[in-house]
Amino acid sequence: MSMSGSLVIGLDIGASKTMAGLVRRDGQLVRALKVSTASSPPEILAAARSLSRTLIGAADAPVLGIGIGSAGMVDSERGVVIHANDNLPGWTGTRLSALDIHGLSICAENDVRAFAYGEAAIGAGAAYESLLCVTVGTGIGGALIMNGEVWHGANFSAGEIGYLIVDWDGGRPLILDQYASGPAIERAYRNATGGKAGLPLTEISRLAFAGHKLARTVITEKARRLGHILAGYTTSINPEAVVIGGGVPMIGALWWDAFEAAFRDSLPPLLRATPLLPAALGAEAVLLGAAMLAWTEVSV
């Protein structure tokens, strides 16, 4: 079958939004639709089905398959969510592969791995065969690309950098996800102000850019610590390049410069030139990555 002019659907199922798009073989996003994520698994799947059917009805070319990037740990061989946190109650056990839409083939992947594959296929990491991809947002996610493909590990958790133990809170281990994410910056600012000012990250960033010294210090200190920690992980994995995405890096140079300086400073000399790249695909990264995975399935 000729693939020229054909389309696939990419689905991004996250805690706050569900997005679907029509994507060409070269990664071009033709049209996208978005709704707020529903409160129960059956409603989430119904919304995904409805978005997909609307796109298929509007498509001006054959739709060959569907790729899903979903929150939670996903067994990509069976298309099943094998673990999910409280951001999507009841999502564990959901069979994404059973999302019957006009009988089209379906492949499913964890959202950060879909993001990583998109960046590897058509984004910031397209020139490299191996990547460490990290998202820094409400949590910290990670994924590995090896030989141009997602490396899952034995139980579909390879690259999950957020679980690294980086400090101790009294007698309890503190993991990176709790230590350098967006909410971690918010907590650090609240603690630094004596617990009186619980501000969202957007407001802390605004204060920082307005010259507020404490806000600047909290942001740059968290960025530096993440940079030091990520350098150790990068040394262990030794990828050709590192791609960084998520909402926190969108703070801009204040965060990025502190992060990159610490990252470079902590790398061994032989690795110091490892490319550190901002993600290129933006808010559609998971959708596009899921679509590019679907293309690998339908192109066989």
Buried (B, 14 or more C-beta within 10 A) or exposed (E): EEBEEBBBBBBBBBBEEBBBBBBBBEBEBBBBBBBEBBEEBEEBBEBBBBBBBEBBEEBEEEBBBBBBBBBBBBBBEEBBBBBBEEBBEBBBEBBBBEBEBEEBBBBBBBBBBBBBBBBBBBBBBBEBBBBBBBBBBBBBBBBBBBEBBBBBEEEBBBBBBBEBEBEEEEEEEBBBBBBBBBBBBBBBBBEBBEEEBEBEBEBBBEBBBEEBEBBBBBBBBBBBBBBBBBBBBBBEBEBBBBBBBBBBBBBEEBBBBBBBBBBBEBBEEEBEEBBBBEBBBEEBBBBBBBBBBBBBBBEE
